[in-house]
Amino acid sequence: MLPIVYIVFCVLVWGLSFSVTRSAVQQIPPLTLASLRFFLAAALLWPLTRKMAPALRPTDRKLIWALALSGISFYFAFENIGLKMTTASHASLIIATIPLGTELVSAWRIRKWPGVNTWLGALLALGGVGMLVGKDDGSASLAGDMVMMGAVVCWIAYTFLVERVSGRYSNLLITRWIMWIGAITLVPGALLECWWYGVPRPTALAWGQVVFLGIVCSALAYDFYNRAVPALGPAVANSAIYFIPLVGVVGGIVLLDEPVTAALFLAGALIFGGVLVARLR
């Protein structure tokens, strides 16, 4: 049962991270928040990986940097900035299109025309995204939704880069490397934010949210996920990930009092349905 507990924990905290980030970026600028989060996470991962640290092959250094930039620096820059301008519900549903985008890119990479189910799924999911994007209800905005699409592109790129380094090093060790690099490369943006907006003075609640994002959502959840995948298998683990946007929507409604509309539920149904149809075999 322990691997199942691990994966359920990851789904819950990663889903809630949308609401927590949405709240935190109202007090801490987006890039500053991301940098603080990953400095804290990388520092906590250090003791877990200190004894397993082999020398990084020179040929892999550029790849590790590419992983850090796509999966940490740019992804969380887009996500945090997007969550400052749109709702956690919108953000989590837009992020749910990542598996579908991955399917389409996979087909393009092997020069194989996608199947009918993939095209049908894409049309359904795009219809759902179209119902969300641009619906300015005072909390969500077109700009915020479009910035979240940038996060989708970054994570798809990250997914294919991971394939190239998988199996050469421990997953947890790779995670530590990319978190350190990601945190460091976010520092210039964080300093620019401090110069432009002034040094933030977060409340105790906001600092608690930084701790939650850094320790629970990053260091602890990544470690639990890496423990669960070998026991449950990639297929089961990836299937569980589909519940993250659902938790994200519920978290936004319950924790942030985001509006509940028929369009939100219909858009979510179209996006989830599209992703599932696209992955049918």
C-alpha positions in Angstrom: 0.0 0.0 0.0 2.9 2.4 0.6 3.5 3.2 -3.1 -0.2 4.0 -3.5 0.0 6.3 -0.5 3.0 8.0 -2.2 1.3 8.6 -5.5 -2.0 9.8 -3.9 0.1 12.2 -1.8 1.8 13.6 -5.0 -1.6 14.0 -6.7 -3.0 16.0 -3.8 -0.1 18.3 -3.1 0.7 19.0 -6.8 -3.0 19.7 -7.4 -3.2 22.1 -4.5 0.0 23.8 -5.5 -1.9 25.8 -8.1 -4.1 27.4 -5.4 -1.1 27.9 -3.1 1.0 29.5 -5.8 -2.0 31.7 -6.9 -2.2 33.0 -3.3 1.6 33.4 -2.8 2.3 35.4 -5.9 -0.1 38.1 -4.6 2.7 38.9 -2.0 5.9 37.5 -3.5 6.7 38.3 -7.2 6.5 35.2 -9.5 10.2 34.7 -10.3 11.2 35.5 -6.7 8.8 32.9 -5.5 10.0 30.2 -7.9 13.7 30.9 -7.0 13.0 30.7 -3.2 11.0 27.5 -3.8 13.7 25.6 -5.6 16.6 26.9 -3.5 14.8 25.4 -0.5 13.9 22.1 -2.4 17.5 21.6 -3.7 19.0 22.2 -0.3 16.7 19.6 1.2 17.5 17.1 -1.5 21.2 17.4 -0.9 21.4 15.0 2.1 19.3 12.4 0.2 21.6 12.4 -2.8 25.0 13.3 -1.3 26.3 9.7 -1.4 25.0 8.9 -4.8 26.6 11.8 -6.7 28.7 10.4 -9.6 30.6 12.8 -11.9 28.4 14.3 -14.5 29.6 13.3 -18.0 30.8 16.3 -20.1 28.4 15.3 -22.9 25.5 15.4 -20.5 26.1 18.9 -19.1 24.3 20.8 -21.8 21.4 18.3 -21.5 21.1 18.9 -17.7 21.1 22.6 -18.3 18.4 22.2 -21.0 16.3 20.1 -18.5 16.7 22.8 -15.8 15.8 25.6 -18.1 12.7 23.9 -19.7 11.4 22.1 -16.6 12.2 24.6 -13.8 13.3 28.1 -15.0 11.0 28.7 -17.9 8.2 26.4 -16.9 7.7 27.9 -13.4 8.3 31.4 -14.7 5.4 30.9 -17.1 3.3 29.1 -14.4 3.8 31.6 -11.6 3.3 34.7 -13.8 0.2 33.1 -15.3 -1.2 32.3 -11.9 -0.8 36.0 -10.9 -3.2 36.9 -13.8 -5.6 33.9 -14.0 -7.3 31.5 -11.7 -6.0 28.2 -10.3 -9.0 26.5 -12.0 -8.1 27.8 -15.5 -4.4 27.1 -15.0 -4.8 23.5 -13.9 -7.1 22.7 -16.8 -4.8 24.3 -19.3 -1.9 22.3 -17.9 -4.1 19.2 -18.4 -3.5 19.4 -22.2 0.2 18.5 -21.7 -0.4 14.7 -22.4 -2.2 15.5 -25.6 0.5 17.9 -26.8 3.0 15.2 -26.0 1.1 12.7 -28.2 1.1 15.1 -31.1 4.8 15.9 -30.8 5.6 12.2 -30.6 3.8 11.6 -33.8 5.6 14.5 -35.5 9.0 13.2 -34.3 8.6 9.8 -35.8 7.1 11.2 -39.0 3.9 9.3 -38.4 0.5 10.8 -39.1 -1.6 10.8 -35.8 -4.5 8.4 -35.7 -8.2 9.5 -35.9 -8.5 9.2 -32.1 -5.6 11.7 -31.6 -7.2 14.2 -33.9 -10.6 13.8 -32.3 -9.1 14.2 -28.9 -7.2 17.3 -30.0 -10.4 18.9 -31.3 -12.2 18.1 -28.0 -9.4 19.5 -25.8 -9.0 22.6 -28.0 -12.7 23.2 -27.7 -12.4 23.0 -23.9 -9.4 25.4 -23.9 -11.3 27.7 -26.2 -14.1 27.9 -23.6 -11.6 28.9 -20.9 -9.2 31.3 -22.6 -10.3 34.9 -22.6 -13.2 34.5 -20.2 -12.4 37.5 -18.0 -14.5 37.2 -14.9 -12.4 39.5 -12.7 -10.0 36.7 -11.6 -9.0 35.1 -14.9 -7.7 36.9 -17.9 -6.7 36.2 -21.5 -3.1 37.2 -20.8 -2.8 34.9 -17.9 -4.3 32.0 -19.8 -2.0 32.5 -22.7 1.0 32.7 -20.4 0.0 29.3 -19.0 0.1 27.9 -22.6 3.8 28.8 -22.5 4.2 26.5 -19.5 2.5 23.7 -21.5 5.1 24.1 -24.3 8.0 24.1 -21.8 6.9 20.9 -20.1 6.4 19.0 -23.3 10.0 19.9 -24.3 11.2 18.8 -20.8 9.4 15.4 -21.2 11.4 14.6 -24.4 14.7 15.8 -22.9 14.2 13.5 -19.9 14.1 10.6 -22.3 17.6 11.4 -23.5 19.1 11.2 -19.9 16.9 8.6 -18.4 18.7 5.6 -16.9 22.2 7.3 -16.8 21.8 8.7 -13.3 19.4 8.4 -10.4 16.1 10.3 -11.0 16.5 12.0 -7.6 20.0 13.1 -8.4 18.9 14.6 -11.7 16.1 16.3 -9.8 18.6 17.9 -7.4 20.8 19.1 -10.3 18.0 20.7 -12.2 16.5 22.3 -9.1 19.9 23.9 -8.2 20.4 25.2 -11.8 16.7 26.3 -12.0 16.9 28.2 -8.7 20.2 29.9 -9.7 19.0 30.9 -13.2 15.8 32.4 -11.7 17.9 34.8 -9.5 18.4 37.5 -12.1 14.7 37.7 -12.7 14.1 37.8 -8.9 16.6 40.6 -8.5 14.9 42.6 -11.3 11.5 42.1 -9.6 12.9 43.4 -6.3 14.4 46.4 -8.1 11.1 47.1 -9.9 8.5 46.3 -7.2 10.7 46.7 -4.1 11.8 44.0 -1.7 8.7 41.9 -0.8 7.5 41.8 2.8 5.4 38.6 2.9 3.2 37.7 5.8 3.7 34.5 7.8 1.1 32.8 5.7 3.0 33.6 2.5 6.3 32.2 4.0 4.4 29.1 5.0 3.2 28.8 1.4 6.9 29.0 0.2 7.8 26.2 2.6 4.9 24.1 1.4 5.9 24.6 -2.2 9.6 24.0 -1.6 9.5 21.1 0.9 6.2 19.4 0.3 5.5 20.0 -3.4 9.1 19.8 -4.6 11.6 17.9 -2.4 9.2 15.5 -0.7 6.8 14.9 -3.6 9.5 14.3 -6.1 11.2 11.8 -3.8 7.8 10.0 -3.2 7.0 10.0 -6.9 10.4 8.5 -7.7 9.8 5.8 -5.1 6.3 5.0 -6.4 7.0 4.6 -10.1 9.3 1.5 -9.8 6.7 -0.2 -7.6 3.5 0.7 -9.5 4.9 1.0 -13.0 5.0 4.1 -15.2 1.5 3.4 -16.7 -0.2 3.4 -13.3 1.8 6.4 -12.1 1.0 8.5 -15.2 -2.7 7.6 -15.0 -2.8 9.0 -11.5 -1.3 12.2 -12.7 -4.5 12.9 -14.7 -6.3 13.6 -11.3 -4.0 16.6 -10.6 -6.0 19.1 -12.6 -9.2 17.9 -10.9 -7.6 18.6 -7.5 -6.4 21.9 -8.9 -10.0 23.0 -9.9 -11.5 21.9 -6.5 -8.7 23.6 -4.6 -9.3 26.9 -6.5 -13.0 26.7 -5.7 -12.7 25.7 -2.1 -9.5 27.6 -1.0 -9.7 30.7 -3.1 -13.5 31.0 -3.6 -13.1 31.0 -7.4 -16.3 31.2 -9.4 -18.1 27.9 -10.2 -19.6 28.1 -13.7 -21.2 25.7 -16.1 -18.6 26.7 -18.7 -15.8 25.7 -16.3 -17.2 22.2 -15.9 -17.9 21.8 -19.6 -14.5 22.9 -20.5 -12.9 20.5 -18.0 -15.0 17.6 -19.4 -13.9 18.4 -22.9 -10.2 18.7 -22.0 -10.2 15.4 -19.9 -12.3 13.7 -22.6 -10.0 14.8 -25.4 -6.9 13.6 -23.5 -8.4 10.2 -22.8 -9.7 9.8 -26.4 -6.3 10.7 -27.8 -4.6 8.1 -25.7 -6.9 5.3 -26.7 -5.2 2.3 -28.4 
